[in-house]
Amino acid sequence: MWSGSPQQQGNNPNDSYTLTQSSDQNTSPASPNQLDEEYINCETSGNCTGTQTASNDKQTYTNTCSDSDCNLSLVVSSNPDVPPDICSGDCGTGQEAPPPPAPDYCSQFPSAPGCGPVITSVTFSGFADDPGVTVTGRGFGASPPPGLPNDVTSCGAYTNNGSDYGTAFNFIDTYGPGPNDSWQAGYGTPPDGSCIGLAVSSWSDTSVVFTFGSTPCGGTGGSGCAYDTFDRWYVANGDSFTLALEGTSFTGTVSGLTEIE
């Protein structure tokens, strides 16, 4: 937490400013990973009084200052082996105590309101005719969004073509500069959605793994999906892609696939 006063609060020596910070963090069972940061900066022509108190499962510390220029910081860990960082006066820099970074609530509570999904990486593996896609991040939820089997499409009938997921989960591959040099998978509603469906292999709040139908689709022994059966309907290293997932999107370049000899 951070508190401050307007710099140089006038020229009245009778001016006064009082700032008090107090924090009490506890977990059950006790956690060694709590970190409490408190900062105060107060400048006045009169007197500043600053008091900081930080408590947790293992220790409690207090920091105070009474002066025309109070610059305080107090950083306390719940790990008893980590000493507190206590600073008074100008804290050795002569600068204002900086406000701490905003807490990253969403990394701890990804399903909390306002903490929508965040995609940090999308990786590809396998061959171009049988690729796997792994999405890493947070806030994906415990299960995929509702989808519909995509075995009957405007491109034909298939037997293992994955599902379409409307706007909630889909993939676009762009392989050239032309307006038609792209294809899409998983978008819309069958039979009028994408001809290629998405098949989810696993889904958790931090990781999603999927394929394009039950690949490989074409050739002898194919499993009956649309991927790689028409024109340039497959991913290849160097292609641009955009993945949409539950209201967020991620754009990148395909890499990591084993080239087909």
VENNORKA-V85106 format. One line per field, one symbol per residue. ss: DSSP state (a for helix, b for strand, c for the rest). Layout:
ss->???
This chain:
ss->cbbbcccccccccccbbbbbbbbbccccccccccbbbbbbbbbbbbbbbbbbbbbccccbbbbbbbbbbbbbbbbbbcccccccbbbcccccccccccccccccaaaacccccccccbbbbbbbbbbccbbbbbbbbbcccccccccbbccbbccbbcccccbbcbccbbbbbbcccccccbbbbccbcccccccbcbbbbbbcccbbbbbccccccccccccccccccccccccccccbbbbbbccbbbbbbccccbccc
